[in-house]
């Protein structure tokens, strides 16, 4: 157990500091919000380096390692001892300065190297930060779908609810996404690609389409739901004026209504865009753009009854997608980036009759006019 620091006094490792990332306050505040949750933990070790001089310094008390019975060793760090350098993990360590209500104790796993030369410290830092392999977002998102029965529904984060609905859309036989979503889990059934598409629909894209209806800041909501408080935080305690199209439905636990809307909307997508010899808008970026457009057309009706919202969304999307089949969505203008996602959404909005040309970048306007006029 390591006491949480009150000041970021431990330096980054010697000359290695010039090669490390500069401390990012925004990143540390994000980690601090996580530290404030009731089940926070850091499974990876913070790597520290202690110079040989820490054992010979006449001024600072040395760190001591004593080997006991059965080969078990005990590390002792007396008060006033020479401080170690942080080779890796400085953001996790210094994030405690930004925790509003720091925990009294917090277990930190540390790997401590004695007499590690600075060039080797640099090698360790470089090896750690160049060989890490990010977990695919689809696999990470899939983890939110497990153990749904172990938690009250009023404590489900937007991510957990979105994953639950995405999985249900994939497994329900009468769903337009039935067995078309790629579930990144061992033993999951093989997903089928849409007509003319190269691959199945990524689960992360479907999750994002649902998530955009519920929240504009899923990480904030997740951390608040797990905050260390006297009483468990529920959905109704979260920020109401979030800006998401169906934020009120999420806070009021109208999950069945949200799912019904998603299912009805993708039914129209399947009939108007994915049927025929070649399906349109099947890339991950396209699925996310379709989710954005759903939020656009649902937002004005969010205060109405579920049946009325579904009816309005189905009516609008049916008309828009029928016209959109004439759009050349394979045009290079619709690149597979976030900007391309916005462009797909904007074209759908233009086809629906929205006057938004003055809101798009000037350089993009000729392309919108060309594509929509050619429909």
Protein Blocks (a to p, Z undefined) as FASTA:
>chain_A
ZZddfbdfbccehjllmmmccddfklmmmmmmmmmpmkbccfbdcdddddfklmmcmkbc
cddddddehhiacddddehiacdddfbhplmmmmmmmpmbacfbdcddddddehiafklm
mmmmmmmmmmpccddfklmmmmmmgoklmpcfklccfklmmmmmmmmmmmpmkbckgoka
ccddehiacddddehiabdcdfklmmmmmmmmmocblmlmmmmmmpccfbdcdfklmcfb
nopaklmmmmnopmklmmmmmmmmmmmmmmmmmgcjbdghkbfklmmmmmmmmmmmmmmm
mmmcfklmmmmmmmmmmmmmmmmmmpcfkbfklccbfklmmmmmmmmmmmnopafklmpc
fklmmmmmmmmmmZZ
